[in-house]
Amino acid sequence: MKVVAIREVGGPDVLELQERPAPEPGPGEIRVAVRATALNRADLIQRRGFYPAPPDSPADVPGLEFAGEVEAVGAAVREHGVGDRVFGILGGGGYSEKIVTHARMAVKVPAHLSWEEAAAIPEVFITAHDALFTQAALGLGESVLVHAVAGGVGTAAVQLAHRAGATTLGTAGSAAKLERARELGLDVGIDRTAGDLAKAVREATGGAGVHVILDTVGPGYWEANLASLARCGRMVLIGLLDMTPANLRADLLLNKRLRIMGSVLRSRPLEEKIAATQGFARAVLPLLETRQVVPVIDRVFALDEARAAHEYMETNANVGKIVLRM
């Protein structure tokens, strides 16, 4: 089978196409012939040497999601059969023509979705659903601020929050990105380059602040986030694109009784990842089947164009997902 491997730590040029033996499924596992996968920021960080794969995943093959057909099943598998169309998240190894995963980590793909559309869903929708509803307990009538709202997780999160009856605010670096997010359910767009973020949030919420913040950026927004949260607000940090040192602002944490949570899917134990996947299947899959939420794809590249796909992601020009087709 063909894989795209990281030859050594470095830029996109270290990605290379290789031939490797196909993996065999063990008990409770399935082997999937992958038809498409998608890029995530974690792939770029892993390639630079700062985000190693968990021990049960390939150390040098990036890729946190897959969409494809089941071609072999291990002992005791009851959830899927050969020929089923499935998708799901991985600890790594998605840039491969074949992958092995636990059967309960795979979910059946809605019939109307193409392989490219299916590949654009698992990582961002499972992450967004888990962060917003399992971690932050976002409720009907509450407000949520989504940073990088035009990115993969952002486009998923704004749709899910909108469908849940929340007021949605979001940041992006251009008017064009904010306009695209408005088409997905964004109520208030905030240009992150325009000035005082906390002031913009206060103005949009009548001075109250937001109940929940989903932050994919990190410490660079820390003080503005704390100032933007309503009393008893919750923030879920799911990314670290900005490593600027942050002022803790313990006064705001205490006086506003804030809750700050960190969340990552990749390194969780298998049972926790299965729980997140099955939660997605119950709550989000019906919305995908009825097109109440949709995958957002910016560009599609072939597997052997992975270098070009990484170069494109590094420009930050994409709205939604960048897909690799096998």
Protein Blocks (a to p, Z undefined) as FASTA:
>chain_A
ZZdddfbgcdfklpccdddddddddehiacdddfbdcddfklmmmmnopaccdfkbcfkl
gcjbdcdddfbdcehiakbcehiacddddfehjlcfbdcddfklpccddfklcfklmmmm
mmmmmmmmmmmmmmnopaehiacddehklbmklmmmmmmmmmnopacddddfbfklmmmm
mmnopabdcdfklopfklmmmmmnnonopfbdcdfkbjmlmmmmmmmpcghiacddfbdf
blcdcdfklmlmmmnopacddddfklpcfklmmmmmmmmmmmmmmmmmnopaccddfbdc
dfklmmmmmmmmmnopagcjddddZZ
